[in-house]
Amino acid sequence: MTTLTTAPLAGLIGRLFDEADKVTWADNPAIANLSQDDHARLMQSKTEYLGFYGALKDMPLPVSRETGALLYMLARSSRARSIVEFGTSFGISTLHLAAALRDNGGGTLITSEFEPSKVVRARENLTAGGVMDLVEIREGDALKTFATNLPESIDLVLLDGAKALYPEILALLEARLRPGALIIADNADYSPEYMARVRSAGSGYLSVPFSDDVELSMRLG
């Protein structure tokens, strides 16, 4: 029996995934009409991400069910007590990570989301799941919200916000990563700069593609 697989969290997560399955890119005219080239450019832009993700404010943009389970397992097995998440959205990944914290005996998850309406939705979901007490939501651009007041030691990081900013977010957190800390980067293929950083020899990381859309890295030292 785990927090993830029992009420109220199990039913809530199942419902949120089911709701997310019904939302497609075609439901958002601002995005559906983009060419493939324009979509790829916006996904990798360091200057247009606020407008791009602002247009997606009504879309849940969740991790996959498999990645959600992976997040729980990695946080649980590593006995994480201090987690940082870049990109809250509706809080589906946050719920998985907070469940692991609960089962690890407690801790803190700091997550950042720039879209106010998504902060409201995430807070509602985390409260309904009974894990809001473990989570601090920082509203605003993560380049600013993660610039100060970070934990002394970070055990696990999820990168799932604007893909082009993965290198900058990692740089903000890097000094606080404990040896053995895990970094999970969703859709990391949209950030070749990040991939080159964590995979390069002497980078201070051991990094492997864990699935088609997830890069799993470990801080060495």
Disulfide bonds with the S-S distance in Angstrom:
none
